[in-house]
Amino acid sequence: MTLRLPQLIAGAFAQSDSEHWMAVTDPATQQVLCEAPAATPDEIERAVTSARAAFERWREVPVSERARLMMRYQALLKAHQEEIAVGLSRETGKTFEDAKGDVWRGIEVVEQAANVPALMMGETLGNVARGIDTHSWTQPLGVCAGITPFNFPAMIPLWMFPLAIACGNAFVLKPSEQDPMTPNRLAELFLEAGAPPDLLQVIHGGREQVDALLTHPQIAAVSFVGSVAVGQHVYRTATDHLKRAQCFAGAKNHMVVMPDADPKQVVNALVGAACGAAGQRCMAISVAVFVGSARECIEPLTAAFADLRPGAWDDPDAAYGPQISPQAKARILDLIARGKAEGATCRLDGSDCQVAGLPDGNWVGPTLFTEVTPKMSIYREEIFGPVLCCLCVDTLDEAIALVNESPYGNGTSIFTASGAAARRYQQQVEVGQVGVNVPIPVPLPFFSFTGWKGSFYGDQHAYGKQAVRFYTETKTVTSRWFEEEAVAGPNLSIQLQ
């Protein structure tokens, strides 16, 4: 019998009463791994109500105790890293090493959550007026919700609920219906770490369940990572219902290659940045911009792409795994076909990729286009696959203009030996995360993940100090104390403007 995935509601994992179940498949074989429920309205209501009751208790727990919970949790995640990675690999198709990296980047955020006392400190100023002092506190919001994507089923949930809970909130997680087993396992370990059983709720489903969270009056804030269309819907709906929202959406990331860049470093960086994780990451480099004579890198780059081979998660020689679903593969193949039809040169075509012994996998081979123009579909649309578009320009100014004309602003990088060129690029480019000789500039959790423009909707970004601000409110207290021996007289209270 097919495993039916439980939900974590009101402190216990239990089977759903849902009439609608979604198959979770291995993208390399199409084998059904389990079925996930579409949570019923009653289950969602119980989850949110239970979380709200947990919040009323949890907000009074000393911040040092909340930090120690996160210390225990990160220790358990480290102890189970490889076990989590195996399950993650099976439901996403990621190679084992890639899956371990997914888990590890989440662990790093939990470690940051263990530092929450320092991150939540307020401010104090004495004697703002005669005998009057003012100080600020950082306090939690209430019940927060997280809606997470398929491509990082460990890292992105761990971006969200550990920091939100460390700040004193309760949390309802709705992970992707395409790989919900990993988030369930994260929740199991959270309970094992000693978390109050109803502090974290995990429900499953699709748009109907998302909309129920976005419109629920007890949800104070929503965190989202996913596609542009869904991100815009989540942001509009959440804010229309007067909630805080941080929504990380699509991307079209450029890597600019200057003539003085080391060709071997450029090729190695582009191979990994474009095809790693099968191109299914919002920080993947999907456009390479070669300035002047740097276009000479295209020949060795094409050869390096041709040497890549996708494969199963446990194949140590596989460069990357399959696409998450047949629908994702079909969309990528359509864009490759459109690129050819619109006049780009397809130097390497992965449309007919096959992997021995796995004929039903969602395979797309490494694909490289040259003679790409900004009007083409493969340039304008996020492909989310192992496809690289190459453009050539004459100057750094042209490269900067090209990047800045993009509606997205998630990440970008420049490869150069010139400090002046690097400084100019990082100053002028309109992108939230910039790498200098670093192809994928994802910051460590003591900074924040800071996409711009159409890649992000909201005000405060993920993890780091900005996430703490997102999950908290500031309360300002102005106080005055009268001396016991004060002479009785008329009340001459000071009015602060």
SENULUM-667947 format. One record per residue (C-alpha): residue number from 1; x, y, z. Coordinates in Angstrom, 3 decimals, m for minus. Each point is the difference from the previous one (the first is absolute). Layout:
// SENULUM-667947
GULO   n        x        y        z
GULO NUM        X        Y        Z
...
***
This chain:
// SENULUM-667947
GULO   n        x        y        z
GULO   1    0.000    0.000    0.000
GULO   2    1.151    3.554   m0.731
GULO   3    1.144    1.924    3.044
GULO   4   m2.378    2.791    0.943
GULO   5    1.855    2.940    1.486
GULO   6   m1.310    1.343    3.315
GULO   7   m0.302    3.645    0.992
GULO   8    1.227    1.600    3.223
GULO   9   m3.057    1.685    1.520
GULO  10   m0.679    0.908    3.633
GULO  11    3.114   m1.727    1.238
GULO  12   m0.286   m3.380   m1.706
GULO  13    0.658   m1.618   m3.364
GULO  14   m3.290   m1.411   m1.248
GULO  15   m1.613   m1.185   m3.204
GULO  16   m2.161    2.523   m1.813
GULO  17   m3.735   m0.258   m0.587
GULO  18    0.536    1.418   m3.471
GULO  19   m1.682   m1.481   m3.053
GULO  20    2.757    1.395   m2.227
GULO  21    3.487   m1.538   m0.010
GULO  22    3.004    0.959   m2.127
GULO  23    2.593   m2.490   m1.218
GULO  24    3.637    0.751    0.872
GULO  25    2.259   m1.652   m2.578
GULO  26    3.673   m0.754   m0.471
GULO  27    0.911    2.241   m2.979
GULO  28    2.592   m2.492   m1.222
GULO  29   m2.415   m2.945   m0.208
GULO  30   m3.567    1.362    0.417
GULO  31   m0.441   m2.468    2.878
GULO  32   m2.595    1.265    2.483
GULO  33    1.744    0.532    3.334
GULO  34   m3.036    1.090    1.992
GULO  35   m3.231    1.943   m0.182
GULO  36   m0.453    3.366    1.685
GULO  37   m3.401    1.325    1.050
GULO  38   m1.627    3.259   m0.951
GULO  39   m0.787    1.284    3.477
GULO  40   m3.680    0.546    0.713
GULO  41   m1.354    3.367    1.195
GULO  42   m0.573   m1.538    3.434
GULO  43    3.598   m1.245    0.179
GULO  44    1.341    3.422   m0.947
GULO  45   m2.195    1.645    2.621
GULO  46    1.189   m2.435    2.673
GULO  47    3.624    0.587   m0.998
GULO  48   m0.260    3.785    0.213
GULO  49   m2.054   m0.045    3.213
GULO  50    2.454   m2.403    1.623
GULO  51    2.935    2.164   m1.110
GULO  52   m1.630    3.088    1.468
GULO  53   m0.451   m1.723    3.377
GULO  54    3.625   m1.148   m0.127
GULO  55    1.128    3.550   m0.741
GULO  56   m1.693    1.357    3.133
GULO  57    2.125   m2.367    2.083
GULO  58    3.187    0.126   m2.066
GULO  59    0.273    3.787   m0.015
GULO  60    0.606   m0.150    3.782
GULO  61    2.850   m2.502   m0.292
GULO  62    3.359    1.711    0.684
GULO  63    1.944    0.766   m3.136
GULO  64    2.974   m2.002    1.294
GULO  65   m2.188   m3.130    0.197
GULO  66   m1.198    0.586   m3.548
GULO  67    3.626    0.266   m1.097
GULO  68    0.889   m3.261    1.744
GULO  69   m2.813   m1.760   m1.868
GULO  70    1.634    1.093   m3.240
GULO  71    3.371   m1.280    1.217
GULO  72   m1.515   m3.420    0.659
GULO  73   m1.762    0.075   m3.350
GULO  74    3.116    0.819   m2.015
GULO  75    1.855   m2.829    1.764
GULO  76   m2.724   m2.456   m1.044
GULO  77    0.011    1.302   m3.566
GULO  78    3.759   m0.502   m0.184
GULO  79   m0.300   m3.515    1.392
GULO  80   m2.667   m0.863   m2.589
GULO  81    1.382    2.006   m2.925
GULO  82    0.773   m2.971   m2.237
GULO  83   m3.277   m1.773    0.814
GULO  84   m1.971    3.146   m0.879
GULO  85    2.055    0.392   m3.180
GULO  86   m0.841   m3.525   m1.180
GULO  87   m3.730    0.646    0.313
GULO  88    0.388    3.441   m1.571
GULO  89    1.900   m1.511   m2.942
GULO  90   m2.708   m2.579   m0.658
GULO  91   m2.854    2.497   m0.158
GULO  92    1.849    2.799   m1.823
GULO  93    2.494   m1.957   m2.115
GULO  94    2.912    2.061    1.342
GULO  95    3.393   m1.674    0.147
GULO  96    0.949   m1.097    3.492
GULO  97    2.683    2.668    0.404
GULO  98   m2.385    2.699   m1.185
GULO  99   m2.636   m1.235    2.433
GULO 100    2.467    0.083    2.883
GULO 101    0.774    3.601   m0.916
GULO 102   m3.724    0.809    0.058
GULO 103   m0.233   m1.334    3.556
GULO 104    3.212    1.699    1.111
GULO 105   m1.052    3.465   m1.142
GULO 106   m3.134   m0.441    2.083
GULO 107    2.058   m1.061    3.002
GULO 108    1.994    3.220   m0.291
GULO 109   m3.222    2.025    0.356
GULO 110   m1.004   m2.007    3.087
GULO 111    3.399    0.840    1.485
GULO 112   m0.786    3.645   m0.644
GULO 113   m3.355   m0.475    1.749
GULO 114    1.899   m1.217    3.057
GULO 115    1.531    3.481    0.135
GULO 116   m3.425    1.616    0.265
GULO 117    0.547    1.799    3.367
GULO 118    2.597    2.280   m1.582
GULO 119   m2.184    0.541   m3.069
GULO 120   m3.056    1.015    2.033
GULO 121    1.646    2.577    2.224
GULO 122   m1.770    3.341    0.141
GULO 123    1.283    3.496    0.730
GULO 124    0.058    2.200    3.092
GULO 125    0.530    3.706    0.579
GULO 126   m0.204    1.519    3.429
GULO 127   m1.177    3.505    0.855
GULO 128   m1.663    0.803   m3.318
GULO 129   m1.710    2.677    2.065
GULO 130    0.322    0.880    3.671
GULO 131   m0.530   m3.210    1.952
GULO 132   m1.251   m1.909   m3.050
GULO 133    1.662   m2.998   m1.676
GULO 134   m0.849   m1.782   m3.264
GULO 135    0.786   m3.528   m1.087
GULO 136   m1.149   m2.366   m2.753
GULO 137   m0.830   m3.701    0.079
GULO 138   m0.137   m2.465   m2.892
GULO 139   m3.055   m2.215    0.341
GULO 140   m1.490   m2.807   m2.148
GULO 141   m2.956    0.407   m2.351
GULO 142   m2.087   m3.108    0.685
GULO 143   m0.613   m2.777   m2.537
GULO 144    2.150    0.116   m3.142
GULO 145   m0.374   m2.138   m3.129
GULO 146    2.531   m1.325   m2.487
GULO 147   m0.647   m1.154   m3.581
GULO 148    3.066   m1.734   m1.416
GULO 149    1.048   m1.278   m3.465
GULO 150    1.123   m3.381   m1.295
GULO 151    3.600    0.856   m0.827
GULO 152    1.367    0.313    3.564
GULO 153   m2.328   m2.012    2.257
GULO 154    2.418    0.105    2.937
GULO 155    1.773    3.340   m0.293
GULO 156   m2.969    2.270   m0.640
GULO 157   m2.303   m1.286    2.775
GULO 158    3.033    0.368    2.269
GULO 159    0.351    3.615   m1.227
GULO 160   m3.416    0.619    1.480
GULO 161   m1.367   m1.826    3.008
GULO 162    3.120   m0.189    2.230
GULO 163    0.555    3.778   m0.058
GULO 164   m3.704    0.773    0.319
GULO 165   m0.343   m2.352    2.978
GULO 166    3.248    1.162    1.607
GULO 167   m1.469    3.513   m0.088
GULO 168   m2.981   m1.250    2.023
GULO 169   m2.559   m0.762   m2.711
GULO 170   m1.893   m3.169   m0.896
GULO 171    0.142   m1.255   m3.578
GULO 172   m2.140   m1.765   m2.622
GULO 173    2.017   m1.525   m2.868
GULO 174   m1.526   m0.912   m3.391
GULO 175    2.832   m1.640   m1.970
GULO 176   m0.029   m0.843   m3.689
GULO 177   m2.328   m2.838   m0.886
GULO 178    2.752   m1.359   m2.274
GULO 179    2.416   m0.958    2.799
GULO 180   m1.723    0.194    3.413
GULO 181    1.793   m2.940    1.628
GULO 182    3.120    1.993    0.865
GULO 183   m1.889    2.821    1.791
GULO 184   m1.925   m2.638    1.974
GULO 185    3.314   m1.489    1.113
GULO 186    1.277    3.439    1.022
GULO 187   m3.106    0.394    2.162
GULO 188    0.510   m3.403    1.615
GULO 189    3.519    0.973    1.043
GULO 190   m1.257    3.344    1.295
GULO 191   m2.337   m1.825    2.364
GULO 192    2.836   m2.344    0.968
GULO 193    2.090    3.053    0.899
GULO 194   m2.566    0.842    2.670
GULO 195   m2.195    2.563   m1.732
GULO 196   m3.484    0.415    1.451
GULO 197   m2.102   m2.362   m2.157
GULO 198   m2.427    2.601   m1.377
GULO 199    2.525    2.752   m0.711
GULO 200    0.624   m1.173   m3.583
GULO 201   m2.870   m1.207   m2.184
GULO 202    0.540   m1.652   m3.406
GULO 203   m2.868   m0.221   m2.469
GULO 204    0.065   m1.130   m3.632
GULO 205   m1.825    1.041   m3.136
GULO 206   m0.046    2.418   m2.904
GULO 207   m1.485    3.385   m0.838
GULO 208   m3.196   m0.471    1.990
GULO 209    1.992   m0.659    3.172
GULO 210    2.336    2.919   m0.708
GULO 211   m2.930    2.364   m0.440
GULO 212   m1.515   m1.205    3.272
GULO 213    3.185    1.018    1.822
GULO 214    0.286    3.311   m1.850
GULO 215   m3.507    1.025    1.002
GULO 216   m0.129   m1.441    3.518
GULO 217   m0.438    2.796    2.570
GULO 218    2.344   m1.671    2.508
GULO 219    3.002   m0.107   m2.384
GULO 220    2.151    3.080    0.603
GULO 221    2.757   m0.462   m2.585
GULO 222    0.718   m2.126   m3.065
GULO 223    3.341   m1.095   m1.449
GULO 224    0.085   m1.385   m3.540
GULO 225    2.538   m1.298   m2.531
GULO 226   m1.103   m1.059   m3.482
GULO 227   m0.910    1.174   m3.487
GULO 228   m0.738    3.564   m1.079
GULO 229   m3.694   m0.543   m0.634
GULO 230   m0.598   m1.731    3.317
GULO 231    2.213    2.478    1.863
GULO 232   m2.036    2.917   m1.319
GULO 233   m3.236   m1.762    0.974
GULO 234    1.280   m0.768    3.506
GULO 235    1.234    3.549    0.536
GULO 236   m3.180    1.659   m1.255
GULO 237   m2.309   m2.321    1.916
GULO 238    1.946    0.154    3.255
GULO 239    0.347    3.771   m0.031
GULO 240   m3.631    0.453   m1.045
GULO 241   m0.802   m1.837    3.226
GULO 242    2.330    2.322    1.939
GULO 243    2.761   m2.529    0.603
GULO 244    3.712    0.388   m0.247
GULO 245    1.445   m1.821   m2.995
GULO 246    3.443   m0.816   m1.357
GULO 247   m0.188   m1.699   m3.390
GULO 248    3.050   m1.239   m1.880
GULO 249   m0.853   m0.573   m3.646
GULO 250    1.724   m0.556   m3.355
GULO 251    3.395    0.925   m1.336
GULO 252    2.127    0.353   m3.108
GULO 253    3.537    0.176    1.338
GULO 254    2.904    1.304   m2.090
GULO 255    3.699   m0.714    0.348
GULO 256    2.215    2.619   m1.652
GULO 257    3.399   m1.206   m1.226
GULO 258    2.694    2.610   m0.547
GULO 259    2.936   m0.488   m2.422
GULO 260    2.471   m0.260    2.904
GULO 261   m1.869   m2.825    1.766
GULO 262    1.720   m3.372    0.340
GULO 263   m1.596   m2.252   m2.666
GULO 264    0.214   m3.184    2.083
GULO 265   m1.668    1.667    2.954
GULO 266   m2.711    1.375   m2.279
GULO 267   m0.758   m3.375   m1.572
GULO 268   m0.058   m1.846    3.321
GULO 269   m2.213    2.646    1.566
GULO 270   m2.509    0.059   m2.869
GULO 271   m0.285   m3.781   m0.228
GULO 272   m0.948   m0.307    3.656
GULO 273   m2.078    3.164    0.196
GULO 274   m2.090   m0.764   m3.083
GULO 275   m0.492   m3.763    0.313
GULO 276    0.342   m0.747    3.711
GULO 277   m3.236   m1.312    1.537
GULO 278   m1.197   m0.467   m3.617
GULO 279   m0.293    3.782   m0.229
GULO 280   m2.911   m0.108    2.455
GULO 281    1.042    2.814    2.311
GULO 282   m0.882    3.653    0.037
GULO 283    3.669    0.975    0.267
GULO 284    1.139   m2.045   m3.008
GULO 285    1.930    1.889   m2.666
GULO 286   m2.089   m0.236   m3.155
GULO 287    1.647    2.796   m2.029
GULO 288    3.725    0.445   m0.654
GULO 289    1.062    3.407   m1.324
GULO 290    3.449   m0.007   m1.611
GULO 291    1.696    3.392   m0.298
GULO 292    2.393    0.514   m2.908
GULO 293    2.548   m2.771   m0.445
GULO 294   m1.522   m1.969    2.892
GULO 295   m2.200   m1.617   m2.684
GULO 296    2.953   m2.330   m0.620
GULO 297   m1.220   m1.899    3.084
GULO 298   m3.054   m1.256   m1.891
GULO 299    1.837   m2.846   m1.772
GULO 300    1.493   m1.602    3.154
GULO 301   m3.288    0.673    1.797
GULO 302   m1.928   m1.959   m2.648
GULO 303    2.447   m2.882    0.337
GULO 304   m0.354   m0.004    3.782
GULO 305   m3.810   m0.020   m0.282
GULO 306    0.218   m2.973   m2.365
GULO 307    1.892   m1.983    2.650
GULO 308   m2.843    0.332    2.533
GULO 309   m2.250   m2.988    0.549
GULO 310   m3.201   m0.056    2.051
GULO 311   m0.881   m3.095    1.977
GULO 312   m1.620   m1.580    3.022
GULO 313    0.435    1.428    3.487
GULO 314    2.339   m2.814    1.079
GULO 315    2.178    0.112   m3.125
GULO 316    3.281    1.570    1.205
GULO 317    0.905    1.006   m3.566
GULO 318   m3.263    1.837   m0.717
GULO 319    0.373    3.762   m0.336
GULO 320   m3.632    0.608    0.884
GULO 321   m3.373   m1.764    0.147
GULO 322   m3.333    0.158   m1.849
GULO 323   m2.530    2.793   m0.168
GULO 324   m2.601   m0.170    2.738
GULO 325   m2.916   m1.060   m2.257
GULO 326   m0.925   m0.880   m3.577
GULO 327   m1.759    3.374   m0.210
GULO 328    3.207    1.833    0.971
GULO 329    1.939   m1.950   m2.619
GULO 330   m2.588    0.766   m2.679
GULO 331    0.152    3.706    0.784
GULO 332    3.811    0.034   m0.334
GULO 333   m0.097   m1.918   m3.279
GULO 334   m2.568    2.476   m1.329
GULO 335    2.283    2.921    0.845
GULO 336    2.967   m1.723   m1.651
GULO 337   m2.094   m0.480   m3.152
GULO 338   m1.097    3.632    0.104
GULO 339    3.610    1.120    0.367
GULO 340    0.916   m1.817   m3.203
GULO 341   m3.065    1.316   m1.834
GULO 342    0.747    3.577    1.041
GULO 343    3.493   m0.109   m1.490
GULO 344    2.380   m0.885    2.846
GULO 345    2.784   m2.466   m0.761
GULO 346   m0.345   m3.173    2.049
GULO 347    3.590   m1.142    0.343
GULO 348   m0.920   m2.809    2.360
GULO 349   m3.519   m1.452    0.141
GULO 350   m1.112   m2.103    2.957
GULO 351   m3.570   m0.526   m1.193
GULO 352    0.412   m3.708   m0.759
GULO 353    1.956   m0.922    3.099
GULO 354   m0.237   m3.615    1.176
GULO 355    1.425   m1.659    3.103
GULO 356    0.762   m3.714   m0.208
GULO 357   m2.354   m2.121    2.067
GULO 358   m2.322    2.926    0.783
GULO 359   m2.077    0.526   m3.141
GULO 360   m2.888    1.669    1.828
GULO 361    2.029    2.707    1.732
GULO 362   m0.558    3.703   m0.583
GULO 363    3.389    0.486   m1.633
GULO 364    1.231    3.142   m1.731
GULO 365    3.600    0.084   m1.129
GULO 366    2.279    3.049    0.264
GULO 367   m1.012    2.538   m2.639
GULO 368    1.926    3.052   m1.206
GULO 369   m1.185    2.788   m2.286
GULO 370    2.027    2.765   m1.667
GULO 371   m1.121    2.957   m2.133
GULO 372   m2.753    0.612    2.530
GULO 373   m1.742    3.399    0.056
GULO 374   m2.058    1.615    2.775
GULO 375   m3.192   m0.336   m2.075
GULO 376    0.140   m3.792   m0.039
GULO 377   m2.160   m2.164    2.261
GULO 378    3.000   m1.893    1.353
GULO 379    1.456    3.314    1.172
GULO 380   m3.173    1.524    1.408
GULO 381   m1.503   m3.009    1.758
GULO 382    1.342   m1.910    2.975
GULO 383    0.797   m3.441   m1.407
GULO 384    0.784   m1.744    3.320
GULO 385    2.017   m2.691   m1.715
GULO 386    3.598   m0.744   m1.088
GULO 387   m0.080    2.565   m2.816
GULO 388    2.504    2.851   m0.438
GULO 389   m0.468    2.981   m2.309
GULO 390    3.152    1.755   m1.199
GULO 391    0.121    3.643   m1.132
GULO 392    2.979    2.073   m1.123
GULO 393    0.497    3.752    0.540
GULO 394    2.902    2.372   m0.511
GULO 395    0.161    1.869    3.295
GULO 396   m0.738   m0.286    3.717
GULO 397   m2.496    2.854   m0.384
GULO 398   m1.988   m2.098   m2.484
GULO 399    0.079   m2.966    2.358
GULO 400   m1.265    2.076    2.925
GULO 401   m2.784    1.465   m2.133
GULO 402   m1.038   m3.489   m1.095
GULO 403   m0.240   m1.237    3.585
GULO 404   m1.831    3.110    1.188
GULO 405   m2.608   m0.274   m2.754
GULO 406   m1.076   m3.387    1.344
GULO 407   m3.212    0.074    2.064
GULO 408    1.661   m2.346    2.498
GULO 409    2.697    0.730    2.531
GULO 410    0.754   m3.119    2.008
GULO 411    3.714   m0.635   m0.530
GULO 412    2.838    0.833   m2.354
GULO 413    3.761   m0.394   m0.177
GULO 414    3.022    1.389   m1.760
GULO 415    3.235   m1.836   m0.721
GULO 416    2.970    2.298   m0.353
GULO 417    3.524    0.694    1.236
GULO 418   m0.732    3.734    0.189
GULO 419   m1.012    1.457    3.341
GULO 420   m1.189    3.147   m1.748
GULO 421   m2.296   m1.953   m2.335
GULO 422   m1.340   m2.072    2.895
GULO 423   m0.669    3.054    2.148
GULO 424   m1.734    1.809   m2.836
GULO 425   m2.163   m3.047   m0.726
GULO 426   m1.078   m0.584    3.581
GULO 427   m0.795    3.674    0.447
GULO 428   m2.033    0.502   m3.180
GULO 429   m1.787   m3.288   m0.525
GULO 430   m3.648   m0.064    1.141
GULO 431    0.015   m3.446    1.562
GULO 432   m0.314   m0.966    3.635
GULO 433    2.822   m2.554    0.231
GULO 434    3.300    0.487   m1.814
GULO 435    2.921   m2.391   m0.295
GULO 436    3.546    1.019   m0.916
GULO 437    1.721   m3.101   m1.391
GULO 438   m2.722   m1.942    1.836
GULO 439   m2.617   m1.368   m2.425
GULO 440   m2.916   m0.515    2.401
GULO 441    0.203    2.671    2.727
GULO 442   m2.394   m1.493    2.566
GULO 443    0.913    1.644    3.329
GULO 444    0.551   m1.889    3.222
GULO 445   m2.834    0.316    2.544
GULO 446    1.513    2.812    2.069
GULO 447   m0.698    2.160   m3.056
GULO 448   m3.361   m0.109   m1.819
GULO 449   m1.181   m1.372   m3.342
GULO 450   m0.724    3.255   m1.817
GULO 451   m1.603   m0.330   m3.436
GULO 452   m1.240    3.187   m1.697
GULO 453   m2.574    1.119   m2.578
GULO 454   m2.235   m2.756   m1.397
GULO 455    1.886   m2.634    1.978
GULO 456   m1.416    1.168    3.332
GULO 457   m3.208    1.507    1.331
GULO 458    0.129    1.404    3.510
GULO 459    2.196    2.091    2.249
GULO 460    2.058   m2.313    2.221
GULO 461    1.971   m2.872   m1.495
GULO 462    0.708   m3.582    1.074
GULO 463    2.173   m1.131    2.896
GULO 464    2.566    2.162    1.781
GULO 465   m0.977    3.226    1.745
GULO 466   m2.681    0.861   m2.551
GULO 467   m1.904   m3.214    0.721
GULO 468   m0.005    0.808    3.706
GULO 469   m1.487    3.411   m0.826
GULO 470   m2.586   m1.671   m2.229
GULO 471   m1.138   m2.418    2.708
GULO 472   m0.150    2.599    2.795
GULO 473   m1.523    3.326    0.986
GULO 474    1.747    2.812    1.855
GULO 475   m1.655    1.304    3.134
GULO 476    1.233    3.328    1.384
GULO 477   m0.458    0.699    3.715
GULO 478    0.337    3.478    1.504
GULO 479    0.080   m0.027    3.812
GULO 480    0.137    2.409    2.884
GULO 481    0.306   m0.812    3.717
GULO 482   m0.822    2.438    2.765
GULO 483    2.162    0.327    3.085
GULO 484   m1.797   m1.199    3.137
GULO 485    0.906    3.155    1.881
GULO 486   m1.299    2.286   m2.774
GULO 487   m1.891    2.983    1.361
GULO 488   m3.713   m0.279   m0.613
GULO 489   m1.256    2.563   m2.446
GULO 490   m1.709    0.476   m3.316
GULO 491    0.724   m2.548   m2.738
GULO 492    2.443    1.731   m2.339
GULO 493    0.545   m2.949   m2.326
GULO 494    2.341    0.476   m2.923
GULO 495   m1.576   m0.245   m3.435
GULO 496    2.248   m1.683   m2.561
GULO 497   m0.706    1.120   m3.550
***
